[in-house]
Amino acid sequence: MAEDKEKRLKLISEIQRTVEQMKVDDIEEQPYAASELFQCPCCGEFKPLAGSLLYNANLYCNDCVLLTEVSLALGKITYPDEMIEYMEDKRFEAIYEGLFSFEENLNN
């Protein structure tokens, strides 16, 4: 049991390093990617283009790439698009908060 947990933690650590390196590589190759934002269809937040990854027709932010890759590796999901379904509450919360932030900025 402890050995299984250790293997999972090692796997997660390896995925974290890989996903972080993707972000670093993107910034080195295209510095604008660190400041160019897009709205992630998974979490709903506006995130930097750096480290993002295209799954089917959806471009996931670096944070969601990490969650997706870990979930796939651990067998929690079968295909990347499932993360959009699982992240529905977070996405709606981010969109909801974004609307109020936008409205607040307009009034100030």
Biopython code that builds the backbone (N, CA, C, O; Angstrom):
import numpy as np
from Bio.PDB.StructureBuilder import StructureBuilder

atoms = [
    (1, "MET", "N", (0.826, -1.195, 0.000)),
    (1, "MET", "CA", (0.000, 0.000, 0.000)),
    (1, "MET", "C", (0.872, 1.263, 0.000)),
    (1, "MET", "O", (0.631, 2.186, -0.778)),
    (2, "ALA", "N", (1.868, 1.299, 0.860)),
    (2, "ALA", "CA", (2.766, 2.455, 0.931)),
    (2, "ALA", "C", (3.587, 2.568, -0.349)),
    (2, "ALA", "O", (3.877, 3.667, -0.821)),
    (3, "GLU", "N", (3.956, 1.416, -0.902)),
    (3, "GLU", "CA", (4.728, 1.403, -2.144)),
    (3, "GLU", "C", (3.896, 1.978, -3.294)),
    (3, "GLU", "O", (4.419, 2.703, -4.140)),
    (4, "ASP", "N", (2.602, 1.653, -3.321)),
    (4, "ASP", "CA", (1.698, 2.160, -4.344)),
    (4, "ASP", "C", (1.560, 3.684, -4.228)),
    (4, "ASP", "O", (1.565, 4.393, -5.234)),
    (5, "LYS", "N", (1.439, 4.170, -3.006)),
    (5, "LYS", "CA", (1.337, 5.611, -2.780)),
    (5, "LYS", "C", (2.623, 6.310, -3.213)),
    (5, "LYS", "O", (2.583, 7.387, -3.809)),
    (6, "GLU", "N", (3.750, 5.695, -2.911)),
    (6, "GLU", "CA", (5.050, 6.251, -3.293)),
    (6, "GLU", "C", (5.179, 6.326, -4.818)),
    (6, "GLU", "O", (5.686, 7.316, -5.347)),
    (7, "LYS", "N", (4.724, 5.287, -5.524)),
    (7, "LYS", "CA", (4.763, 5.280, -6.985)),
    (7, "LYS", "C", (3.895, 6.393, -7.564)),
    (7, "LYS", "O", (4.294, 7.073, -8.510)),
    (8, "ARG", "N", (2.703, 6.575, -6.989)),
    (8, "ARG", "CA", (1.803, 7.632, -7.463)),
    (8, "ARG", "C", (2.418, 9.007, -7.237)),
    (8, "ARG", "O", (2.352, 9.866, -8.116)),
    (9, "LEU", "N", (3.010, 9.219, -6.079)),
    (9, "LEU", "CA", (3.643, 10.504, -5.780)),
    (9, "LEU", "C", (4.818, 10.783, -6.720)),
    (9, "LEU", "O", (5.018, 11.916, -7.158)),
    (10, "LYS", "N", (5.590, 9.738, -7.023)),
    (10, "LYS", "CA", (6.707, 9.890, -7.953)),
    (10, "LYS", "C", (6.193, 10.243, -9.348)),
    (10, "LYS", "O", (6.749, 11.114, -10.017)),
    (11, "LEU", "N", (5.144, 9.573, -9.777)),
    (11, "LEU", "CA", (4.540, 9.833, -11.076)),
    (11, "LEU", "C", (4.028, 11.274, -11.148)),
    (11, "LEU", "O", (4.265, 11.968, -12.137)),
    (12, "ILE", "N", (3.334, 11.720, -10.115)),
    (12, "ILE", "CA", (2.811, 13.090, -10.068)),
    (12, "ILE", "C", (3.956, 14.089, -10.120)),
    (12, "ILE", "O", (3.867, 15.096, -10.823)),
    (13, "SER", "N", (5.019, 13.824, -9.392)),
    (13, "SER", "CA", (6.185, 14.711, -9.378)),
    (13, "SER", "C", (6.809, 14.815, -10.771)),
    (13, "SER", "O", (7.187, 15.905, -11.201)),
    (14, "GLU", "N", (6.918, 13.703, -11.467)),
    (14, "GLU", "CA", (7.477, 13.701, -12.825)),
    (14, "GLU", "C", (6.596, 14.501, -13.785)),
    (14, "GLU", "O", (7.100, 15.250, -14.622)),
    (15, "ILE", "N", (5.302, 14.342, -13.661)),
    (15, "ILE", "CA", (4.370, 15.074, -14.515)),
    (15, "ILE", "C", (4.462, 16.572, -14.210)),
    (15, "ILE", "O", (4.443, 17.391, -15.129)),
    (16, "GLN", "N", (4.560, 16.931, -12.941)),
    (16, "GLN", "CA", (4.688, 18.341, -12.559)),
    (16, "GLN", "C", (5.928, 18.968, -13.198)),
    (16, "GLN", "O", (5.864, 20.067, -13.750)),
    (17, "ARG", "N", (7.041, 18.266, -13.119)),
    (17, "ARG", "CA", (8.277, 18.785, -13.723)),
    (17, "ARG", "C", (8.130, 18.955, -15.234)),
    (17, "ARG", "O", (8.556, 19.965, -15.793)),
    (18, "THR", "N", (7.537, 17.982, -15.881)),
    (18, "THR", "CA", (7.359, 18.033, -17.333)),
    (18, "THR", "C", (6.462, 19.199, -17.742)),
    (18, "THR", "O", (6.781, 19.938, -18.674)),
    (19, "VAL", "N", (5.348, 19.359, -17.049)),
    (19, "VAL", "CA", (4.398, 20.424, -17.382)),
    (19, "VAL", "C", (5.017, 21.798, -17.105)),
    (19, "VAL", "O", (4.809, 22.736, -17.874)),
    (20, "GLU", "N", (5.767, 21.918, -16.023)),
    (20, "GLU", "CA", (6.452, 23.179, -15.720)),
    (20, "GLU", "C", (7.508, 23.477, -16.793)),
    (20, "GLU", "O", (7.671, 24.629, -17.196)),
    (21, "GLN", "N", (8.222, 22.448, -17.255)),
    (21, "GLN", "CA", (9.229, 22.638, -18.293)),
    (21, "GLN", "C", (8.590, 23.086, -19.604)),
    (21, "GLN", "O", (9.181, 23.871, -20.345)),
    (22, "MET", "N", (7.395, 22.597, -19.893)),
    (22, "MET", "CA", (6.669, 23.038, -21.085)),
    (22, "MET", "C", (6.469, 24.556, -21.046)),
    (22, "MET", "O", (6.638, 25.244, -22.053)),
    (23, "LYS", "N", (6.113, 25.053, -19.883)),
    (23, "LYS", "CA", (5.879, 26.488, -19.704)),
    (23, "LYS", "C", (7.181, 27.269, -19.907)),
    (23, "LYS", "O", (7.204, 28.283, -20.605)),
    (24, "VAL", "N", (8.250, 26.788, -19.296)),
    (24, "VAL", "CA", (9.561, 27.433, -19.425)),
    (24, "VAL", "C", (10.002, 27.444, -20.885)),
    (24, "VAL", "O", (10.460, 28.468, -21.391)),
    (25, "ASP", "N", (9.864, 26.314, -21.555)),
    (25, "ASP", "CA", (10.252, 26.211, -22.968)),
    (25, "ASP", "C", (9.453, 27.181, -23.839)),
    (25, "ASP", "O", (10.011, 27.845, -24.711)),
    (26, "ASP", "N", (8.156, 27.256, -23.598)),
    (26, "ASP", "CA", (7.315, 28.173, -24.373)),
    (26, "ASP", "C", (7.770, 29.617, -24.203)),
    (26, "ASP", "O", (7.820, 30.374, -25.172)),
    (27, "ILE", "N", (8.100, 29.996, -22.980)),
    (27, "ILE", "CA", (8.533, 31.366, -22.710)),
    (27, "ILE", "C", (9.876, 31.645, -23.376)),
    (27, "ILE", "O", (10.096, 32.735, -23.904)),
    (28, "GLU", "N", (10.773, 30.661, -23.351)),
    (28, "GLU", "CA", (12.073, 30.837, -24.016)),
    (28, "GLU", "C", (11.913, 30.986, -25.521)),
    (28, "GLU", "O", (12.569, 31.824, -26.140)),
    (29, "GLU", "N", (11.040, 30.175, -26.110)),
    (29, "GLU", "CA", (10.850, 30.190, -27.553)),
    (29, "GLU", "C", (10.010, 31.372, -28.025)),
    (29, "GLU", "O", (10.260, 31.935, -29.091)),
    (30, "GLN", "N", (9.021, 31.742, -27.230)),
    (30, "GLN", "CA", (8.107, 32.829, -27.596)),
    (30, "GLN", "C", (7.805, 33.647, -26.333)),
    (30, "GLN", "O", (6.810, 33.382, -25.659)),
    (31, "PRO", "N", (8.639, 34.626, -26.006)),
    (31, "PRO", "CA", (8.472, 35.394, -24.762)),
    (31, "PRO", "C", (7.090, 36.010, -24.563)),
    (31, "PRO", "O", (6.638, 36.169, -23.429)),
    (32, "TYR", "N", (6.419, 36.357, -25.657)),
    (32, "TYR", "CA", (5.080, 36.944, -25.536)),
    (32, "TYR", "C", (4.085, 35.977, -24.891)),
    (32, "TYR", "O", (3.069, 36.405, -24.342)),
    (33, "ALA", "N", (4.376, 34.679, -24.956)),
    (33, "ALA", "CA", (3.460, 33.671, -24.420)),
    (33, "ALA", "C", (3.266, 33.810, -22.911)),
    (33, "ALA", "O", (2.276, 33.321, -22.368)),
    (34, "ALA", "N", (4.197, 34.469, -22.236)),
    (34, "ALA", "CA", (4.077, 34.667, -20.792)),
    (34, "ALA", "C", (3.037, 35.728, -20.453)),
    (34, "ALA", "O", (2.466, 35.717, -19.363)),
    (35, "SER", "N", (2.792, 36.642, -21.385)),
    (35, "SER", "CA", (1.856, 37.731, -21.092)),
    (35, "SER", "C", (0.578, 37.689, -21.929)),
    (35, "SER", "O", (-0.385, 38.391, -21.622)),
    (36, "GLU", "N", (0.563, 36.880, -22.972)),
    (36, "GLU", "CA", (-0.648, 36.753, -23.786)),
    (36, "GLU", "C", (-1.623, 35.827, -23.074)),
    (36, "GLU", "O", (-1.290, 34.682, -22.767)),
    (37, "LEU", "N", (-2.827, 36.325, -22.813)),
    (37, "LEU", "CA", (-3.817, 35.567, -22.051)),
    (37, "LEU", "C", (-4.914, 35.001, -22.946)),
    (37, "LEU", "O", (-5.216, 35.544, -24.009)),
    (38, "PHE", "N", (-5.496, 33.906, -22.495)),
    (38, "PHE", "CA", (-6.659, 33.319, -23.149)),
    (38, "PHE", "C", (-7.544, 32.739, -22.052)),
    (38, "PHE", "O", (-7.075, 32.478, -20.944)),
    (39, "GLN", "N", (-8.807, 32.540, -22.358)),
    (39, "GLN", "CA", (-9.723, 31.966, -21.377)),
    (39, "GLN", "C", (-9.741, 30.450, -21.553)),
    (39, "GLN", "O", (-10.158, 29.931, -22.588)),
    (40, "CYS", "N", (-9.284, 29.768, -20.530)),
    (40, "CYS", "CA", (-9.207, 28.309, -20.565)),
    (40, "CYS", "C", (-10.618, 27.718, -20.532)),
    (40, "CYS", "O", (-11.418, 28.086, -19.671)),
    (41, "PRO", "N", (-10.932, 26.815, -21.449)),
    (41, "PRO", "CA", (-12.258, 26.206, -21.464)),
    (41, "PRO", "C", (-12.466, 25.209, -20.324)),
    (41, "PRO", "O", (-13.586, 24.766, -20.071)),
    (42, "CYS", "N", (-11.405, 24.871, -19.662)),
    (42, "CYS", "CA", (-11.496, 23.904, -18.577)),
    (42, "CYS", "C", (-11.803, 24.602, -17.247)),
    (42, "CYS", "O", (-12.799, 24.282, -16.599)),
    (43, "CYS", "N", (-10.949, 25.556, -16.836)),
    (43, "CYS", "CA", (-11.141, 26.243, -15.551)),
    (43, "CYS", "C", (-11.897, 27.555, -15.682)),
    (43, "CYS", "O", (-12.401, 28.080, -14.689)),
    (44, "GLY", "N", (-11.982, 28.096, -16.903)),
    (44, "GLY", "CA", (-12.705, 29.334, -17.131)),
    (44, "GLY", "C", (-11.917, 30.595, -16.817)),
    (44, "GLY", "O", (-12.420, 31.702, -17.010)),
    (45, "GLU", "N", (-10.698, 30.444, -16.339)),
    (45, "GLU", "CA", (-9.882, 31.601, -15.985)),
    (45, "GLU", "C", (-9.072, 32.086, -17.177)),
    (45, "GLU", "O", (-8.810, 31.339, -18.120)),
    (46, "PHE", "N", (-8.679, 33.364, -17.112)),
    (46, "PHE", "CA", (-7.779, 33.906, -18.121)),
    (46, "PHE", "C", (-6.358, 33.594, -17.674)),
    (46, "PHE", "O", (-5.922, 34.034, -16.610)),
    (47, "LYS", "N", (-5.643, 32.836, -18.489)),
    (47, "LYS", "CA", (-4.313, 32.353, -18.126)),
    (47, "LYS", "C", (-3.337, 32.638, -19.261)),
    (47, "LYS", "O", (-3.744, 32.848, -20.403)),
    (48, "PRO", "N", (-2.034, 32.643, -18.935)),
    (48, "PRO", "CA", (-1.014, 32.851, -19.979)),
    (48, "PRO", "C", (-0.998, 31.694, -20.979)),
    (48, "PRO", "O", (-1.290, 30.546, -20.646)),
    (49, "LEU", "N", (-0.651, 32.035, -22.191)),
    (49, "LEU", "CA", (-0.547, 31.049, -23.258)),
    (49, "LEU", "C", (0.603, 30.063, -23.001)),
    (49, "LEU", "O", (0.549, 28.913, -23.436)),
    (50, "ALA", "N", (1.631, 30.520, -22.299)),
    (50, "ALA", "CA", (2.800, 29.674, -22.015)),
    (50, "ALA", "C", (2.400, 28.404, -21.272)),
    (50, "ALA", "O", (1.706, 28.447, -20.256)),
    (51, "GLY", "N", (2.850, 27.287, -21.800)),
    (51, "GLY", "CA", (2.602, 26.003, -21.163)),
    (51, "GLY", "C", (1.244, 25.414, -21.452)),
    (51, "GLY", "O", (0.899, 24.356, -20.926)),
    (52, "SER", "N", (0.463, 26.088, -22.287)),
    (52, "SER", "CA", (-0.850, 25.559, -22.623)),
    (52, "SER", "C", (-0.698, 24.396, -23.601)),
    (52, "SER", "O", (0.337, 24.239, -24.249)),
    (53, "LEU", "N", (-1.743, 23.593, -23.692)),
    (53, "LEU", "CA", (-1.687, 22.419, -24.560)),
    (53, "LEU", "C", (-3.052, 22.194, -25.189)),
    (53, "LEU", "O", (-4.084, 22.315, -24.529)),
    (54, "LEU", "N", (-3.041, 21.866, -26.464)),
    (54, "LEU", "CA", (-4.273, 21.626, -27.199)),
    (54, "LEU", "C", (-4.680, 20.164, -27.058)),
    (54, "LEU", "O", (-3.940, 19.253, -27.429)),
    (55, "TYR", "N", (-5.869, 19.965, -26.514)),
    (55, "TYR", "CA", (-6.477, 18.634, -26.445)),
    (55, "TYR", "C", (-7.696, 18.685, -27.345)),
    (55, "TYR", "O", (-8.640, 19.430, -27.080)),
    (56, "ASN", "N", (-7.681, 17.903, -28.397)),
    (56, "ASN", "CA", (-8.742, 17.941, -29.410)),
    (56, "ASN", "C", (-8.885, 19.385, -29.875)),
    (56, "ASN", "O", (-7.931, 19.929, -30.431)),
    (57, "ALA", "N", (-10.012, 20.019, -29.676)),
    (57, "ALA", "CA", (-10.193, 21.399, -30.132)),
    (57, "ALA", "C", (-10.097, 22.394, -28.982)),
    (57, "ALA", "O", (-10.413, 23.570, -29.166)),
    (58, "ASN", "N", (-9.667, 21.953, -27.797)),
    (58, "ASN", "CA", (-9.636, 22.805, -26.612)),
    (58, "ASN", "C", (-8.209, 23.079, -26.150)),
    (58, "ASN", "O", (-7.416, 22.156, -25.968)),
    (59, "LEU", "N", (-7.894, 24.351, -25.964)),
    (59, "LEU", "CA", (-6.585, 24.758, -25.484)),
    (59, "LEU", "C", (-6.656, 24.922, -23.966)),
    (59, "LEU", "O", (-7.306, 25.842, -23.469)),
    (60, "TYR", "N", (-5.987, 24.028, -23.227)),
    (60, "TYR", "CA", (-5.997, 24.058, -21.758)),
    (60, "TYR", "C", (-4.818, 24.873, -21.251)),
    (60, "TYR", "O", (-3.728, 24.828, -21.820)),
    (61, "CYS", "N", (-5.048, 25.626, -20.166)),
    (61, "CYS", "CA", (-3.956, 26.374, -19.534)),
    (61, "CYS", "C", (-2.990, 25.388, -18.871)),
    (61, "CYS", "O", (-3.308, 24.209, -18.717)),
    (62, "ASN", "N", (-1.840, 25.864, -18.492)),
    (62, "ASN", "CA", (-0.809, 25.015, -17.901)),
    (62, "ASN", "C", (-1.314, 24.310, -16.633)),
    (62, "ASN", "O", (-1.006, 23.138, -16.416)),
    (63, "ASP", "N", (-2.078, 25.008, -15.808)),
    (63, "ASP", "CA", (-2.610, 24.393, -14.587)),
    (63, "ASP", "C", (-3.557, 23.244, -14.917)),
    (63, "ASP", "O", (-3.511, 22.193, -14.278)),
    (64, "CYS", "N", (-4.404, 23.446, -15.905)),
    (64, "CYS", "CA", (-5.351, 22.396, -16.286)),
    (64, "CYS", "C", (-4.658, 21.256, -17.026)),
    (64, "CYS", "O", (-5.104, 20.111, -16.962)),
    (65, "VAL", "N", (-3.573, 21.565, -17.725)),
    (65, "VAL", "CA", (-2.772, 20.505, -18.345)),
    (65, "VAL", "C", (-2.237, 19.593, -17.250)),
    (65, "VAL", "O", (-2.284, 18.370, -17.380)),
    (66, "LEU", "N", (-1.737, 20.175, -16.186)),
    (66, "LEU", "CA", (-1.221, 19.384, -15.066)),
    (66, "LEU", "C", (-2.317, 18.495, -14.479)),
    (66, "LEU", "O", (-2.117, 17.294, -14.297)),
    (67, "LEU", "N", (-3.465, 19.083, -14.188)),
    (67, "LEU", "CA", (-4.574, 18.297, -13.637)),
    (67, "LEU", "C", (-5.006, 17.186, -14.591)),
    (67, "LEU", "O", (-5.288, 16.065, -14.166)),
    (68, "THR", "N", (-5.053, 17.502, -15.859)),
    (68, "THR", "CA", (-5.479, 16.525, -16.864)),
    (68, "THR", "C", (-4.478, 15.378, -16.983)),
    (68, "THR", "O", (-4.864, 14.209, -16.990)),
    (69, "GLU", "N", (-3.209, 15.714, -17.074)),
    (69, "GLU", "CA", (-2.185, 14.672, -17.224)),
    (69, "GLU", "C", (-2.105, 13.771, -15.991)),
    (69, "GLU", "O", (-1.944, 12.557, -16.116)),
    (70, "VAL", "N", (-2.217, 14.359, -14.812)),
    (70, "VAL", "CA", (-2.201, 13.553, -13.584)),
    (70, "VAL", "C", (-3.439, 12.657, -13.543)),
    (70, "VAL", "O", (-3.344, 11.476, -13.209)),
    (71, "SER", "N", (-4.594, 13.219, -13.881)),
    (71, "SER", "CA", (-5.837, 12.426, -13.879)),
    (71, "SER", "C", (-5.786, 11.285, -14.880)),
    (71, "SER", "O", (-6.253, 10.183, -14.592)),
    (72, "LEU", "N", (-5.219, 11.543, -16.057)),
    (72, "LEU", "CA", (-5.062, 10.477, -17.054)),
    (72, "LEU", "C", (-4.107, 9.398, -16.551)),
    (72, "LEU", "O", (-4.390, 8.206, -16.671)),
    (73, "ALA", "N", (-2.982, 9.817, -15.993)),
    (73, "ALA", "CA", (-1.967, 8.863, -15.526)),
    (73, "ALA", "C", (-2.475, 7.988, -14.384)),
    (73, "ALA", "O", (-2.115, 6.816, -14.276)),
    (74, "LEU", "N", (-3.314, 8.572, -13.537)),
    (74, "LEU", "CA", (-3.845, 7.819, -12.390)),
    (74, "LEU", "C", (-5.130, 7.063, -12.729)),
    (74, "LEU", "O", (-5.704, 6.383, -11.878)),
    (75, "GLY", "N", (-5.571, 7.191, -13.977)),
    (75, "GLY", "CA", (-6.773, 6.472, -14.401)),
    (75, "GLY", "C", (-8.065, 7.075, -13.879)),
    (75, "GLY", "O", (-9.089, 6.393, -13.832)),
    (76, "LYS", "N", (-8.034, 8.333, -13.490)),
    (76, "LYS", "CA", (-9.238, 8.993, -12.973)),
    (76, "LYS", "C", (-10.146, 9.447, -14.105)),
    (76, "LYS", "O", (-11.359, 9.568, -13.931)),
    (77, "ILE", "N", (-9.546, 9.699, -15.273)),
    (77, "ILE", "CA", (-10.312, 10.021, -16.471)),
    (77, "ILE", "C", (-9.759, 9.181, -17.616)),
    (77, "ILE", "O", (-8.640, 8.673, -17.545)),
    (78, "THR", "N", (-10.551, 9.044, -18.663)),
    (78, "THR", "CA", (-10.154, 8.244, -19.819)),
    (78, "THR", "C", (-9.672, 9.110, -20.967)),
    (78, "THR", "O", (-8.777, 8.716, -21.715)),
    (79, "TYR", "N", (-10.263, 10.287, -21.108)),
    (79, "TYR", "CA", (-9.875, 11.193, -22.188)),
    (79, "TYR", "C", (-9.873, 12.627, -21.657)),
    (79, "TYR", "O", (-10.624, 12.936, -20.732)),
    (80, "PRO", "N", (-9.052, 13.497, -22.217)),
    (80, "PRO", "CA", (-8.868, 14.860, -21.689)),
    (80, "PRO", "C", (-10.140, 15.701, -21.588)),
    (80, "PRO", "O", (-10.273, 16.506, -20.666)),
    (81, "ASP", "N", (-11.070, 15.528, -22.516)),
    (81, "ASP", "CA", (-12.288, 16.340, -22.485)),
    (81, "ASP", "C", (-13.130, 16.110, -21.226)),
    (81, "ASP", "O", (-13.972, 16.941, -20.884)),
    (82, "GLU", "N", (-12.911, 15.009, -20.550)),
    (82, "GLU", "CA", (-13.630, 14.756, -19.302)),
    (82, "GLU", "C", (-13.323, 15.819, -18.252)),
    (82, "GLU", "O", (-14.152, 16.100, -17.387)),
    (83, "MET", "N", (-12.134, 16.408, -18.328)),
    (83, "MET", "CA", (-11.766, 17.441, -17.345)),
    (83, "MET", "C", (-12.687, 18.648, -17.453)),
    (83, "MET", "O", (-12.990, 19.286, -16.445)),
    (84, "ILE", "N", (-13.130, 18.962, -18.644)),
    (84, "ILE", "CA", (-14.058, 20.088, -18.812)),
    (84, "ILE", "C", (-15.330, 19.807, -18.027)),
    (84, "ILE", "O", (-15.871, 20.699, -17.372)),
    (85, "GLU", "N", (-15.805, 18.578, -18.090)),
    (85, "GLU", "CA", (-17.002, 18.199, -17.343)),
    (85, "GLU", "C", (-16.752, 18.285, -15.833)),
    (85, "GLU", "O", (-17.580, 18.816, -15.093)),
    (86, "TYR", "N", (-15.613, 17.764, -15.385)),
    (86, "TYR", "CA", (-15.304, 17.746, -13.953)),
    (86, "TYR", "C", (-15.047, 19.139, -13.393)),
    (86, "TYR", "O", (-15.274, 19.388, -12.209)),
    (87, "MET", "N", (-14.578, 20.039, -14.236)),
    (87, "MET", "CA", (-14.230, 21.392, -13.781)),
    (87, "MET", "C", (-15.385, 22.384, -13.959)),
    (87, "MET", "O", (-15.191, 23.591, -13.814)),
    (88, "GLU", "N", (-16.560, 21.893, -14.265)),
    (88, "GLU", "CA", (-17.697, 22.754, -14.562)),
    (88, "GLU", "C", (-17.971, 23.788, -13.463)),
    (88, "GLU", "O", (-18.157, 24.965, -13.772)),
    (89, "ASP", "N", (-17.999, 23.383, -12.206)),
    (89, "ASP", "CA", (-18.277, 24.313, -11.115)),
    (89, "ASP", "C", (-17.217, 25.406, -11.022)),
    (89, "ASP", "O", (-17.546, 26.580, -10.848)),
    (90, "LYS", "N", (-15.947, 25.024, -11.137)),
    (90, "LYS", "CA", (-14.858, 26.000, -11.081)),
    (90, "LYS", "C", (-14.949, 26.967, -12.254)),
    (90, "LYS", "O", (-14.746, 28.170, -12.090)),
    (91, "ARG", "N", (-15.250, 26.449, -13.419)),
    (91, "ARG", "CA", (-15.357, 27.286, -14.618)),
    (91, "ARG", "C", (-16.488, 28.304, -14.455)),
    (91, "ARG", "O", (-16.303, 29.484, -14.754)),
    (92, "PHE", "N", (-17.647, 27.863, -13.989)),
    (92, "PHE", "CA", (-18.767, 28.782, -13.802)),
    (92, "PHE", "C", (-18.455, 29.826, -12.740)),
    (92, "PHE", "O", (-18.842, 30.987, -12.876)),
    (93, "GLU", "N", (-17.763, 29.424, -11.693)),
    (93, "GLU", "CA", (-17.366, 30.365, -10.642)),
    (93, "GLU", "C", (-16.419, 31.428, -11.208)),
    (93, "GLU", "O", (-16.566, 32.614, -10.915)),
    (94, "ALA", "N", (-15.454, 31.002, -12.013)),
    (94, "ALA", "CA", (-14.498, 31.944, -12.608)),
    (94, "ALA", "C", (-15.203, 32.911, -13.553)),
    (94, "ALA", "O", (-14.903, 34.105, -13.556)),
    (95, "ILE", "N", (-16.123, 32.413, -14.341)),
    (95, "ILE", "CA", (-16.865, 33.271, -15.269)),
    (95, "ILE", "C", (-17.735, 34.250, -14.486)),
    (95, "ILE", "O", (-17.795, 35.433, -14.820)),
    (96, "TYR", "N", (-18.405, 33.766, -13.454)),
    (96, "TYR", "CA", (-19.259, 34.600, -12.609)),
    (96, "TYR", "C", (-18.447, 35.712, -11.949)),
    (96, "TYR", "O", (-18.844, 36.876, -11.983)),
    (97, "GLU", "N", (-17.317, 35.358, -11.353)),
    (97, "GLU", "CA", (-16.449, 36.350, -10.716)),
    (97, "GLU", "C", (-15.902, 37.341, -11.746)),
    (97, "GLU", "O", (-15.776, 38.533, -11.468)),
    (98, "GLY", "N", (-15.583, 36.840, -12.921)),
    (98, "GLY", "CA", (-15.072, 37.696, -13.978)),
    (98, "GLY", "C", (-16.087, 38.739, -14.421)),
    (98, "GLY", "O", (-15.719, 39.872, -14.732)),
    (99, "LEU", "N", (-17.346, 38.367, -14.452)),
    (99, "LEU", "CA", (-18.389, 39.321, -14.832)),
    (99, "LEU", "C", (-18.464, 40.468, -13.835)),
    (99, "LEU", "O", (-18.585, 41.627, -14.230)),
    (100, "PHE", "N", (-18.392, 40.152, -12.547)),
    (100, "PHE", "CA", (-18.458, 41.193, -11.537)),
    (100, "PHE", "C", (-17.200, 42.052, -11.523)),
    (100, "PHE", "O", (-17.278, 43.256, -11.275)),
    (101, "SER", "N", (-16.065, 41.462, -11.782)),
    (101, "SER", "CA", (-14.815, 42.236, -11.852)),
    (101, "SER", "C", (-14.865, 43.189, -13.026)),
    (101, "SER", "O", (-14.452, 44.343, -12.908)),
    (102, "PHE", "N", (-15.364, 42.723, -14.157)),
    (102, "PHE", "CA", (-15.481, 43.551, -15.352)),
    (102, "PHE", "C", (-16.420, 44.718, -15.088)),
    (102, "PHE", "O", (-16.112, 45.865, -15.414)),
    (103, "GLU", "N", (-17.564, 44.416, -14.496)),
    (103, "GLU", "CA", (-18.569, 45.434, -14.188)),
    (103, "GLU", "C", (-18.015, 46.451, -13.186)),
    (103, "GLU", "O", (-18.259, 47.650, -13.318)),
    (104, "GLU", "N", (-17.283, 45.979, -12.201)),
    (104, "GLU", "CA", (-16.686, 46.844, -11.194)),
    (104, "GLU", "C", (-15.666, 47.776, -11.839)),
    (104, "GLU", "O", (-15.609, 48.959, -11.501)),
    (105, "ASN", "N", (-14.865, 47.260, -12.758)),
    (105, "ASN", "CA", (-13.868, 48.083, -13.464)),
    (105, "ASN", "C", (-14.541, 49.150, -14.334)),
    (105, "ASN", "O", (-14.015, 50.252, -14.484)),
    (106, "LEU", "N", (-15.684, 48.827, -14.896)),
    (106, "LEU", "CA", (-16.410, 49.801, -15.712)),
    (106, "LEU", "C", (-16.929, 50.958, -14.864)),
    (106, "LEU", "O", (-16.963, 52.103, -15.315)),
    (107, "ASN", "N", (-17.330, 50.651, -13.644)),
    (107, "ASN", "CA", (-17.875, 51.671, -12.745)),
    (107, "ASN", "C", (-16.826, 52.529, -12.082)),
    (107, "ASN", "O", (-17.156, 53.583, -11.538)),
    (108, "ASN", "N", (-15.589, 52.122, -12.106)),
    (108, "ASN", "CA", (-14.512, 52.900, -11.453)),
    (108, "ASN", "C", (-13.771, 53.777, -12.404)),
    (108, "ASN", "O", (-12.847, 54.483, -12.000)),
]
sb = StructureBuilder()
sb.init_structure("model")
sb.init_model(0)
sb.init_chain("A")
sb.init_seg("    ")
for serial, (resi, resn, name, xyz) in enumerate(atoms, 1):
    if name == "N":
        sb.init_residue(resn, " ", resi, " ")
    sb.init_atom(name, np.array(xyz, "f"), 0.0, 1.0, " ", f" {name:<3s}", serial, name[0])
structure = sb.get_structure()
